[in-house]
Amino acid sequence: MSAAEPLPLGVLDLATVSHGATSAQALAETAELARAADRLGYRRFWVAEHHNMDTVASTSPAVLIAHLAAQTAQIKLGSGGVMLPNHSPAVIAEQFAMLEALHPGRIDLGIGRAPGSDRLSAAAVRSGGSPADGAVADPWQVDDFPSNLIDLMGYLGDARTTDGPWSDFAATPAAETMPQVVLLGSSGYSAQLAGYLGLPFAFANHFGGGGTAQAVELYRQRFEPSAVLDEPYVIVSVATVVAEDAERARYLSAPGRLRRWGIRTGRFWPLYSPEEAQAHPEWERAAAMPGNSVVGDPDEAVAGLEQLAAETGAAELMVHTATFGLPERIESLELTMQAWQRRAVDAAVRDEMAEPAISDVSVSVP
């Protein structure tokens, strides 16, 4: 990639329900944010699967992706991700094969192995019994994850063995293209599996749990070329809030910071306004919480993103912005992309100026 071609940026959004808002408002804001990301030149826009959470309206990624794809022109839409333990591989394959047929070349299928919820909620989502009767299988069991993932890939046309359930079942009758399957993770387990299967790997760095560089290195060490990928391909997410000046960015980041502190300590608070967040009894602890978010003015944002890209060797970065209001989210995306593209142009100019001048030389032709 030349200096004039900046590393691609994507957007991860959870359809977060701000304090006092509704699910309908949150989903409408996600659609508007996707349109803004499309207009600004972001490569991808992903939504995630969460269940039984007061602050997250993104419960069915496939449905939401269909809605977003119909309202955008060129940006890739995908899941960040669909939680495979919650669903039949065949059902996921059918959903995303249909999305790909409707929007060829624009659909990503990001797959995760966590339930995306607590035990009771995961049991309610999965078939096999009621969460109240105690008869359901443990939703945290992941022993079947690799085989289910291989089945899912086979249904979509990426068969890794000579025989399997895809021999008798296809996700769609006459596919010309297939969605891009990406394995998601926040640990070494998924990193190694993605490498072994030769799949792109996306690390949930925005969780702030650490281990990003180690997981990415494990992925590269275990990588084996496949029919879909010749060499390792890493996507890294990062929580960002960007504003015209650093002080305002820190102010706007308060709701997301308090919410992350709550999640880390087992409490699922609403996404408050900045004023409410800073008046919260736990704010001082939240403010002191270590983290890896990129918060600041556009120049600081570029520096932070460049550092993350250098440390991980990522092929793409995905920004996740949790602010109370939609205008601030769009502003953050706009300022980030403008600064990111400007940085690439400046780098290209510096490279051009550094090239030695070619002097005129007379040549005798016999």
Residue pairs with C-beta under 8 A, 6 or more apart in sequence:
1 7
2 348
3 344
3 347
3 348
3 350
3 351
4 344
4 345
4 347
4 348
5 344
6 340
6 341
6 343
6 344
7 305
7 309
7 314
7 315
7 316
7 317
7 340
8 42
8 43
8 44
8 315
8 316
8 317
9 42
9 43
9 305
9 316
9 317
9 318
9 319
9 336
9 337
9 340
10 42
10 43
10 44
10 45
10 46
10 76
10 235
10 316
10 317
10 318
10 319
11 33
11 34
11 37
11 42
11 44
11 45
11 46
11 318
11 319
11 320
11 321
11 333
12 46
12 47
12 48
12 80
12 206
12 237
12 318
12 319
12 320
13 30
13 33
13 34
13 45
13 46
13 47
13 58
13 320
14 47
14 48
14 50
14 56
14 58
14 320
14 322
15 26
15 27
15 29
15 30
15 47
15 56
15 57
15 58
15 64
16 26
16 55
16 56
16 57
16 271
16 322
17 23
17 25
17 26
17 54
17 55
17 56
17 57
17 270
17 271
18 25
18 26
18 255
18 270
18 271
18 273
18 324
18 325
19 270
19 271
19 272
19 273
19 276
19 324
23 57
26 57
27 57
27 64
27 67
29 326
29 329
30 47
30 57
30 58
30 64
30 68
31 67
31 68
31 71
32 326
32 330
33 45
33 326
33 329
33 330
33 333
34 45
34 68
34 71
34 72
34 75
34 77
35 71
35 72
36 330
36 333
36 334
37 45
37 75
37 333
38 45
38 72
38 73
38 74
38 75
40 333
40 334
40 337
41 337
41 341
42 75
42 333
42 337
43 75
43 76
43 316
44 75
44 76
44 77
44 78
44 108
44 316
44 318
45 68
45 72
45 75
45 76
45 77
45 78
46 77
46 78
46 79
46 80
46 81
46 108
46 110
46 318
47 58
47 61
47 64
47 65
47 68
47 78
47 79
47 80
48 56
48 58
48 61
48 79
48 80
48 81
48 116
49 58
49 59
49 60
49 61
49 79
49 81
49 82
49 83
49 86
49 112
49 116
50 56
50 58
50 59
50 116
50 117
51 59
51 86
51 115
51 116
51 117
51 121
51 122
51 124
51 125
52 117
52 118
52 120
52 121
52 124
53 117
53 268
54 268
54 270
55 259
55 268
55 269
55 270
55 271
58 64
61 79
61 81
61 82
62 79
62 82
62 92
62 95
62 96
62 99
65 77
65 78
65 79
65 99
65 107
66 99
66 102
68 77
69 77
69 99
69 102
69 103
69 106
69 107
74 106
75 106
76 105
76 106
76 107
76 108
76 180
77 99
77 103
77 106
77 107
77 108
78 107
78 108
78 109
78 110
78 179
78 180
78 182
79 108
79 109
79 110
79 111
80 110
80 184
80 202
80 237
80 318
81 109
81 110
81 111
81 112
81 182
81 184
81 202
82 92
82 109
82 110
82 111
82 112
83 112
83 113
83 114
83 115
83 116
84 92
84 111
84 112
84 113
84 145
84 148
84 149
84 152
85 113
85 114
85 115
85 122
85 126
85 139
85 140
85 141
85 142
85 144
85 145
85 148
86 115
86 116
86 122
86 125
86 126
86 139
87 126
89 148
89 149
89 151
89 152
89 155
90 151
90 152
90 155
90 165
90 169
90 171
92 109
92 111
92 152
93 152
93 155
93 156
93 171
94 155
94 171
94 172
96 107
96 109
96 156
96 171
96 179
97 155
97 156
97 171
97 172
97 175
97 178
97 179
98 172
99 107
99 179
100 106
100 107
100 175
100 177
100 178
100 179
101 172
101 175
104 176
104 177
105 177
107 179
107 180
108 179
108 180
108 182
109 156
109 179
109 180
109 181
109 182
110 182
110 183
110 184
110 202
111 149
111 152
111 181
111 182
111 183
111 184
112 184
112 185
112 190
113 142
113 145
113 185
113 189
113 190
115 121
115 122
115 125
115 139
115 140
116 122
117 125
119 131
119 138
119 139
119 140
120 131
121 131
122 139
122 140
123 129
123 130
123 131
123 136
123 139
124 130
124 131
125 139
126 136
126 137
126 139
128 135
128 136
128 137
129 135
129 136
129 137
130 136
145 193
146 193
149 183
149 193
149 197
150 160
150 161
150 164
150 197
151 164
151 165
151 166
152 181
153 159
153 160
153 181
153 197
154 160
154 161
154 164
154 165
154 166
155 165
155 166
155 169
155 170
155 171
156 171
156 175
156 178
156 179
156 181
157 175
157 178
158 178
158 181
158 227
158 228
159 166
160 197
180 200
180 228
181 199
181 200
181 228
182 199
182 200
182 201
182 202
182 235
183 190
183 193
183 194
183 197
183 199
183 200
183 201
183 202
184 190
184 201
184 202
184 203
184 204
185 191
185 194
185 201
185 202
185 203
185 204
185 215
186 203
186 204
186 207
186 209
186 211
186 215
187 211
187 215
188 211
188 214
188 215
188 218
190 201
190 215
191 201
191 203
191 215
191 216
191 218
191 219
191 222
192 218
192 219
192 222
194 200
194 201
194 219
195 201
195 218
195 219
195 220
195 221
195 222
195 223
195 224
195 232
196 222
196 223
196 224
197 224
197 226
198 223
198 224
198 225
198 226
198 227
198 228
198 229
199 226
199 228
199 229
200 229
200 233
200 234
200 235
201 216
201 219
201 232
201 233
201 234
201 235
202 234
202 235
202 236
202 237
202 318
203 212
203 215
203 216
203 234
203 235
203 236
203 237
203 312
204 237
205 212
205 236
205 237
205 238
205 292
205 308
205 312
206 237
206 238
206 239
206 293
206 318
206 320
208 239
208 260
208 290
208 291
208 292
208 293
210 292
212 236
212 292
212 311
212 312
213 311
213 312
216 234
216 236
216 312
216 313
216 314
219 232
219 234
220 232
220 234
220 313
223 231
223 232
225 231
233 315
234 312
234 313
234 314
234 315
234 316
235 314
235 315
235 316
235 317
235 318
236 308
236 309
236 312
236 314
236 316
236 317
236 318
237 317
237 318
237 319
237 320
238 292
238 293
238 294
238 304
238 305
238 308
238 317
238 318
238 319
238 320
239 256
239 260
239 291
239 292
239 293
239 294
239 319
239 320
239 321
239 322
240 293
240 294
240 295
240 301
240 304
240 305
240 319
240 320
240 321
240 332
240 336
241 249
241 250
241 252
241 253
241 256
241 293
241 294
241 295
241 321
241 322
241 323
241 328
241 332
242 249
242 294
242 295
242 296
242 297
242 298
242 301
242 321
242 331
242 332
242 335
242 336
242 339
243 249
243 252
243 297
243 328
243 331
243 332
243 335
244 297
244 298
244 335
245 297
246 295
246 296
246 297
246 300
249 295
249 296
249 297
249 300
250 295
250 296
251 274
252 274
252 323
252 324
252 328
252 332
253 293
253 295
253 323
254 274
254 277
254 278
254 283
254 287
255 271
255 272
255 273
255 274
255 276
255 277
255 322
255 323
255 324
256 271
256 293
256 321
256 322
256 323
257 277
257 286
257 287
257 289
257 291
257 293
258 269
258 272
258 277
258 280
258 282
258 283
258 286
259 269
259 270
259 271
259 272
259 322
260 286
260 289
260 291
261 282
261 285
261 286
261 289
262 268
262 269
262 282
262 286
264 289
269 280
271 322
271 324
272 280
272 324
273 324
274 324
277 283
277 286
280 286
294 300
294 301
294 304
294 305
294 308
294 319
296 304
297 335
298 335
298 336
298 338
298 339
299 339
301 335
301 336
301 339
302 339
302 340
302 343
305 317
305 336
305 340
306 343
308 314
308 317
309 317
319 332
319 333
319 336
321 328
321 329
321 332
321 333
323 329
323 332
